[in-house]
Amino acid sequence: MKRVLLAILLSLPTPVLAQALAPVSALPGDAALIQHCQGLLSLEQSYALARHWVDSWNSTSADTVMALYTPDFEFRAPGILTSPRIANPSGVLHGQADNRLRWFDPAAKGVKGAGVFRLIDAYAGVRSVAVHYLNGRSEPVVEVMEYTPECKIERSNAMYGAPPPGYSPPPPISAAK
């Protein structure tokens, strides 16, 4: 069913799709849902964590993003293999310093560049959430995040897909609010 909905959304005209996948914001009650991450997470909690994660990335603060993660977290992504700022042939980076260097331009002094993430869906797991979203370049991504009991991300694995044939991405949405 979710694939059918995604296929329908991706076949909509660009302006309609851009509205359908507009950036999300936390809902009332989300803060209470993201305090404890133990056992199997509920769908409601998974969506709250996903909204919080997307909102943090859509902020302009590198510190806000980094506050989501433990100091020694592990991040896996294909882009790590060829990152111009910090590459690793294993595709894995460890710790906040290396990931901050990869994600944020040091010359920007803690301010993240434009590019808005758009939440498509979230899936619940045991102390984990899979977040399906479009990144700032409108690429489809599924990122599986594993959480500590205190709801900090300790491990994350990003997987990138190709847009469906004939898909043209929606126009960029400004990160400014």
C-alpha angles and dihedrals in degrees: 000000000000090000090052091050091048091048090051092048093048091050093055119104111273098255091050092048092048089055093045091052098039116150114280131228131204116275127224107279096026093110091060091049095055099054099086127031108185130141121341109356118224121239088246090055092044091054091047090052091046093050091048091049093048092045090051092051090046091055116089094236122102088194091057090053095045091050087070092067138066115247092253101037122151122228125191123191139142090241090065088070092066106019111150092216102040124000129182122188090217092061089233131112124191126207138007097279096059094041093047089053091051096044103038131045107238090216089063090067098224098322117119120224124243121283125113127220117219119205116228101170146330130219128202126232140157103299086332142095130198109212118199110199147142112250126219090281091050092250115148111245135178112199120187112205125192116205137208116232086263091058098252116138110248099171133017133181119193120201121189127208135192120250115253116269112281093019117138116191122244117256114276116272115222115246090217115105 
